[in-house]
Amino acid sequence: MNKYRLNYPIPLSQPDIINREIDAVVSVLKTSYLSLGPKLQEFEKKIIDYVGTKYAVAVNSGTSGLHLIVRAMEVREGDEVITTPFSFIASANCILFEGAKPVFVDIDPKTLNIDCERIEEKISDKTKAILAVDVFGQPAEWDRLEEIAKKYSLKLIDDSAEALGAEYKGVKAGSFGDAGVFAFYPNKQITTGEGGVIITNDEKIAKLCRSMRNQGRDEGESWLQHERLGYNYRISDINCVLGIAQLERLDEILEKREKVAQMYNQRLKDLEGIKIPYVSSCVKMSWFVYVVRLRDSYTQEDRDSILGELKKRGIDCSNYFTPIHLQSFYRRMFGFKEGDFPITEKVSKTTVALPFYNNLLEKQIDYVCENLKEILEEMR
Ligand SMILES: *Cc1c(COP(=O)(O)O)cnc(C)c1O
């Protein structure tokens, strides 16, 4: 069986840092601008040029970016924000940070993004905003979202932490709604080590976020003058220079990821028991992870044993995502229970995220697919 066995475990994800990027980081270390220096501005400028928004505010994580956007929109205790339960937890936590309530809407079973047809029934007097997520690098249905937000005068947030470079009907993800976010943790398309960026066309949001990331200082204000409550969400120039260099390679990186995804698709598309990722014809995907789903006859126990078997064979894998509403503290805070969002729950029980990164080799993909096939056959 183990004819493809390689002599190391294949990781789920892996950053791709080249020598030029290491040199760039070292060069910043030799300057006296380790933070709030020229690389911060250059990074923000590069993001603006790429996404086409008026403003970019770089911060120390995607989560910080989401928090600042929510605050800049004056989402407060008593407000509700409509969002998806099928996401990384930060996209709902940022609503809790301000004491507001996340109101979940179940997902479309194909795209795995928020189901726009179910949003309106959840809108109340308290609804302040919609926060949609471009899950796994596939943009949400942004023309519908913008329509609904406009109709009900709601703010609209694009959590594009997983979708740098993706497009919806030819427009870059992240740029939709009133403000968006990209994230640069090492498993994302590009990395700054830790980092994120807010993108917006709204000058007021940009100004507030800029101030709040830097202890509430207004532009031009002295170091000990603080106009409003702020945080230290600054990103260092060391991180920014890495981001600049990675952005320069973004097209090449996205192409590599597309190739890896297509190699998986080819090998798995006819495999009984597996559904390969669905990609809507309205989008250009920016592959964040490669997640297959087991057919409906499989249970969560089956899925978990498949994950266990893959790991035994040196293949790292994961169950993207555990539904947010079923996380213990969400259950405690809001009384959520199993059955509340059946599509999210059904999908969550049957996902298998396979190793996925820029430089994953064809023979490693073969090894993963051969083993997955074997495991599925053994289960039948
Ligand atoms: C990664 C991620 C975030 C948070 O980004 P960090 O930089 O890790 O804080 C937010 N939302 C989604 C959907 C993500 O995948």
The ligand as a MOL file (V3000), in Angstrom:
LIG
                    3D

  0  0  0     0  0            999 V3000
M  V30 BEGIN CTAB
M  V30 COUNTS 15 15 0 0 0
M  V30 BEGIN ATOM
M  V30 1 C -7.9320 33.6620 9.4910 0
M  V30 2 C -9.2890 34.2420 9.6040 0
M  V30 3 C -9.5640 35.3640 10.4070 0
M  V30 4 C -8.5990 35.9270 11.3960 0
M  V30 5 O -7.3630 36.2490 10.9580 0
M  V30 6 P -6.1410 36.2610 12.0130 0
M  V30 7 O -5.0910 36.9970 11.2920 0
M  V30 8 O -5.8000 34.8400 12.3000 0
M  V30 9 O -6.5990 36.9960 13.2170 0
M  V30 10 C -10.8310 35.9090 10.3560 0
M  V30 11 N -11.7980 35.3850 9.6040 0
M  V30 12 C -11.5840 34.2880 8.8390 0
M  V30 13 C -12.7120 33.7610 8.0290 0
M  V30 14 C -10.3400 33.6710 8.8350 0
M  V30 15 O -10.1480 32.5520 8.1270 0
M  V30 END ATOM
M  V30 BEGIN BOND
M  V30 1 1 1 2
M  V30 2 1 2 3
M  V30 3 2 2 14
M  V30 4 1 3 4
M  V30 5 2 3 10
M  V30 6 1 4 5
M  V30 7 1 5 6
M  V30 8 2 6 7
M  V30 9 1 6 8
M  V30 10 1 6 9
M  V30 11 1 10 11
M  V30 12 2 11 12
M  V30 13 1 12 13
M  V30 14 1 12 14
M  V30 15 1 14 15
M  V30 END BOND
M  V30 END CTAB
M  END
